[in-house]
C-alpha cells in the first residue's frame, strides 16, 4: 500500500458547510419517514456472497422501489461536489487508493440526498431513509459503481 | 581569485541556462539484451523537430536504434497545460551488449544518460525459479515468526524457519526513482523488470503525461519468458490478483489502481496458473460484486482461453487433477482473509467466503500444475497480508502470515530437493517500521497497561503454545505475548493485545480528509490514545526505507551477495534462466 497518486480529498467550502448545517438544524427531530420506513440491515442486503457475484436478498428484492431505512456510518465523499455519500457497515478507514470505488467493501449502499445535509463525524452512526434502488449503476459525474442506492434520501444521527 | 570568480560565473551561467531534459530509461538503467523497451525524451520547452539532436555513443540515434522515433511537437498535461516537446520510440530492443550513452541537445536543453545492456549466460543454470515474496517482510516479522512458531529456550531458538537455511543472502535497497521511500508497485516491478520506477508504477517509467497507460514500457519477466522460452508462468497471491505484486509480473501502467486494465494484461500474457483474490475485476459491470465499469466478462474470456476455473478450496483440489493445462483460481472478490481469520478466529470476511484455500495449498496446486511443463517454470508467490496487516499494526495477524509464508518456503525447498535445478528466492518488497521489543504480560503488576510491558530481563519468553505441532500457535490470545510496536502511526488507540474481533482498523477518515482514531477501540480495557506522528492524511502506518534481507538457494543463488538494488535482482533471474538467449 502507499499514498495515492492523485488523492481526491474532500474540502468542504464554507458556504456548503453552513448550508448543510442549516439543513440539519431544519431537520430538527427525526424525519417522520424514519418511524414508518421498513428497516434494512447490512446483514440483510445479500442472500449470498460468491466469488462469481453476490445475490440480492429476497428482502432487498421485495423492498426495491420502496422507502426504507438503513443504519450505518457515513464515509467522507469522494469529491466535494459529489451528490452522494457511501453508507458502510462499520466506520471506514479508506485505503490510500480509494480515490475511486476500487477498494470499497462489497456491502456498501450509496445514498443520494434529496437536499444538502452536513457531513457527520466518521465515528457517528446515522440512519438514512430513502427509496431503495438496486442493480449496477455508474454515477455519471464520478464514475462510481454501486449496486444498491437510496434515492431522495435524508439522514439523521442516531 | 579573478579566475575563481570567472569560473564560478561560468558555472552559474551554465547551470542557469541549461535545462534538463528527461530521458527514459533513466541514467544507469540496466537492460536485458534484445528486451523490448520504450525510449522517450521529454524536453522542458517546445522545440522544432530540426533543433533536436540525439546521439547514441556519438552516432545519430536512428542509426544505432535502427528506426526513427515519433516526434511530439508539444505534450499536454492536466487541463491542457503545455509540457514541451517529446520524442518517443516504442519497442526498441538492443541486440549488442555494452554501454549506451544517449545524448540529447535541443536549444539550451541538454541531457546525457548511460545504459548498460547486458547479456546472460548462454545456457540456463536453473530450469525453474520459485520467487517467494513476503509483502512488507521485515526482520521483526521473521524474528517474531521464529519465536512464535518454534519457541525459544534459554535464548536459543528451538527450531529454524525454512527461510533461515537458504544458503545465500543479500541486503536489498528498495528506493524508488523519485523518493527514498517506496511502495509495492514499483518495488515488485523492479524485481520483475530490472528497472526501478516511481511509486504507483508497474512495468513503466513514470512519464509526465496524465494518461496512465502511455508511459514508457519495459519488459516484464513474463514477457521475457514468453519471448525466449517455453516455460510455464505462475502467479499466486493472497491479495487481489490486480494488486501491485502479482500485477508486476505482467502489467504496464503508471497507476496501480488501474485494476480493471490489469486483468486485461493478465489475459494478454496468460500465465498458466493464476491463483488469488480479486474476482470483482473479472466480473462484468452488471453483476453485483463487480468492480468493472464495462461489460467485459473475464471469467468467460479466461475459460475461452482454455483455463479451468476454481473458486473454492475444493475446486482447487479438483482442478489440480485436470488436464486443462491452465488454471485460474479466484477465491475472493477482494483480498483473501488471513491465516488467523481463516483458521482460528473466523473473523474478517470468512463468513462470506468460508472456502478460501491458504497460500500453502495454492502454492502446492501451482507447483503440481507448473511442473508438468517439461521446459520448467517461473512461479511468483506473494504472502500479501504480511503487509496488509502491518499497515494497520495488526501484528499478530502479520506474524502468523509470516509463518504461513515460511511454510510456503518449506514446500518450495521440498520441491527443490526433488528438482535440484530449481532456484528459490525469498525476499520482501519493502520493510515496515516495526520492532519486537519484549513482551506484554497481563500478570505483571501495575494499573496501566504500559506497566505490563516487559523489556530487557523482564521480557522473558512468551506463552505461545503449538501443541498440535502445525507450526502455528494454538492461540495468539495468551497472557504473556509479544510486545511489537510501530515506529510510525496515525492517531489510534493502543489496545496492547491481539485483535480477536477482526483485523485492526486504527484510524478512520473525518469530513476534512484527516484520519482520526477509530473510537471502536476506545473503551477496550486498558486502551490508551496514541497521538499519531504521521501527517493526518495517512490512514495507517507506512513503509520503512530500511533494506530487506533476501535469501536464496539453488542454481544461480550464489550471485546474491552484499548490497544490491532491487533492480539488480532481475539480472540474476535473467541469468539463471539465460534470458539473453532464445531457447525455443
Interface residues (C-beta under 8 A of the other chain):
Chain A: X1 X2 X3 X4 X5 X7 X9 X10 X11 X12 X46 X49 X50 X51 X52 X53 X54 X55 X56 X75 X76 X90 X91 X92 X93 X94 X95 X96 X97 X99 X100 X101 X102 X103 X105 X106 X119 X120 X121 X122 X123 X135 X136 X138 X143 X145 X147
Chain B: X182 X183 X184 X185 X199 X200 X254 X255 X256 X257 X259 X279 X280 X283 X285 X286 X287 X288 X289 X290 X291 X292 X293 X299 X311 X312 X330 X331 X332 X333 X334 X349 X352 X353 X387 X388 X391 X392 X505 X506 X507 X508 X509 X510 X511 X512 X513 X515 X516 X518 X519 X520 X537 X538 X539 X540 X543
